[in-house]
């Protein structure tokens, strides 16, 4: 940072320009978009059969809010037995009042 302005070096700018010109960035975005769409669809399918569970925020693609009918016994930061990386935490600390 230089006086509140972020300074990016010339080499980094050249690498980014090459990535954009060669289409690498576009390919990356398409690939990751497809991957996250598939993961989102899998999550929606898993939640669909659960009674009282509501899913929101899914349209954004990377985050989802799963509202449970009652609080879980604990909110573990991660579980080793889940097939993909999932981070859980209660949303109560993130809610904004009126």
Secondary structure as the mmCIF struct_conf table of DSSP 4:
data_model
#
loop_
_struct_conf.conf_type_id
_struct_conf.id
_struct_conf.beg_label_comp_id
_struct_conf.beg_label_asym_id
_struct_conf.beg_label_seq_id
_struct_conf.end_label_comp_id
_struct_conf.end_label_asym_id
_struct_conf.end_label_seq_id
STRN STRN1 UNK A 2 UNK A 2
TURN_TY1_P TURN_TY1_P1 UNK A 3 UNK A 4
STRN STRN2 UNK A 5 UNK A 5
HELX_RH_AL_P HELX_RH_AL_P1 UNK A 10 UNK A 22
TURN_TY1_P TURN_TY1_P2 UNK A 23 UNK A 23
HELX_RH_AL_P HELX_RH_AL_P2 UNK A 24 UNK A 48
TURN_TY1_P TURN_TY1_P3 UNK A 49 UNK A 49
TURN_TY1_P TURN_TY1_P4 UNK A 51 UNK A 52
STRN STRN3 UNK A 54 UNK A 56
BEND BEND1 UNK A 57 UNK A 57
HELX_RH_3T_P HELX_RH_3T_P1 UNK A 58 UNK A 60
BEND BEND2 UNK A 61 UNK A 62
STRN STRN4 UNK A 65 UNK A 67
BEND BEND3 UNK A 69 UNK A 70
BEND BEND4 UNK A 73 UNK A 73
BEND BEND5 UNK A 77 UNK A 77
TURN_TY1_P TURN_TY1_P5 UNK A 80 UNK A 81
BEND BEND6 UNK A 82 UNK A 84
HELX_RH_3T_P HELX_RH_3T_P2 UNK A 91 UNK A 94
#
